Amino acid sequence: MELETVLYRVEGSVAVISLNRVKAMNSLNKQIFADLTTAFEAARDDAAVRCVVMNGEGRAFCAGGDIAEMKGITTEDAFFDFMTVAGGFTTLLNTFPKPVIAAAHGAIAGAGTSLVMAADIALVADNAMFIVAFGQVGLIPDCACHYLLPRVVGPNIAKELMLTQRAVKADEMKTLGIANYVYPADQLMAEAMKLANKIARGPLNCYTKSKALMNKAHETTLAELLKEETADQAAVRMHANAEEGLGAFLEKRKANFQ
């Protein structure tokens, strides 16, 4: 796998995918979207990978879009092409079948906010700063921020953050539900890996189905969701993980899931 702007490694059952444009504070250009797509596809297709941790190298998680690259795109068709590449990764991340943990520190700006919100669990360092900064450069939020932000913080707070571009510090990120946990910066990755390894020991087939159901919860009716949930529950009961989990419970031992 050839990656120019992303680091990829697998530790046990956990893939670590790191944004690695350190000099540019991991700002998102066309190449990094392509590399992220390649890395996440590799994690998706590797049966040994059961959870993903996404983080950023250097002093920031992600400073948003690469302003210099975007300024150099001067036709609507070309910019549409740029956003199509970004959209491909956005779709992959938001529909990813395995659990994803974001471990974010420093600046979380622009489209970087969408990466954090698209993860299943977000851990942030105590120095994290979340900024929906698009209005500062005359653009609108992208990478599904219009979809994600109102669902995470509610429509009024979402519009306030969009209109004011104010900085949200780590503690407020947790209060608003953007982050699940806040840790000292030097403990962030250790905590992320601890959580990822715990999740990786769980029944991945169940997590995949539950993720898909929860992701569509705002877009369907109770009747339709219940219908799909019932079918999925019947299917997972026939999986070896259910046999193991139910048996382990009755035998008062720890389950060993596939």
NORQUIZI-V473878 format. One record per backbone hydrogen bond with DSSP energy under -0.5 kcal/mol. CO is the residue of the C=O (numbers start at 1). NH is the residue of the N-H. If there is no record, write none. Layout:
CO;NH, CO;NH
//
This chain:
1;3, 5;20, 7;18, 9;16, 10;12, 11;13, 11;14, 13;50, 13;51, 14;11, 15;17, 15;53, 16;9, 16;18, 17;55, 18;7, 19;57, 21;24, 21;26, 22;25, 24;27, 25;63, 27;29, 28;66, 29;33, 30;34, 31;35, 32;36, 33;37, 34;38, 35;39, 36;40, 37;41, 38;42, 39;43, 40;44, 41;45, 42;46, 45;47, 46;49, 50;99, 51;15, 52;101, 53;17, 53;55, 54;103, 55;19, 57;60, 62;109, 64;28, 65;67, 66;70, 67;71, 68;72, 70;73, 72;74, 75;79, 76;80, 77;81, 78;82, 79;83, 80;84, 81;85, 82;86, 83;87, 84;88, 85;89, 86;90, 87;91, 88;92, 89;93, 90;94, 91;95, 93;96, 99;52, 100;120, 100;121, 101;54, 102;104, 102;123, 103;56, 104;125, 105;61, 106;129, 107;61, 107;62, 108;131, 109;112, 110;113, 110;114, 111;115, 112;116, 113;117, 114;118, 115;119, 116;119, 121;102, 121;123, 122;180, 122;181, 123;104, 124;183, 125;128, 128;170, 129;108, 129;131, 130;168, 131;110, 131;133, 133;136, 134;137, 134;139, 135;138, 142;145, 144;147, 144;148, 145;149, 147;151, 148;152, 149;153, 149;154, 150;154, 154;158, 155;159, 156;160, 157;161, 158;162, 159;163, 160;164, 161;165, 167;169, 168;130, 169;173, 170;174, 171;175, 172;176, 173;177, 173;178, 173;179, 174;177, 181;124, 183;126, 184;187, 184;188, 185;188, 187;191, 188;192, 189;193, 190;194, 191;195, 192;196, 193;197, 194;198, 195;199, 196;200, 197;201, 198;201, 199;202, 201;257, 202;204, 203;206, 203;207, 204;208, 205;209, 206;210, 207;211, 208;212, 209;213, 210;214, 211;215, 212;216, 213;216, 214;217, 216;219, 217;220, 221;225, 222;226, 223;227, 224;228, 225;229, 226;230, 227;231, 228;232, 229;233, 230;234, 231;235, 232;236, 233;237, 234;238, 235;238, 236;239, 236;242, 239;242, 239;243, 240;244, 241;245, 242;246, 243;247, 244;248, 245;249, 246;250, 247;251, 248;253, 249;252, 255;257
//
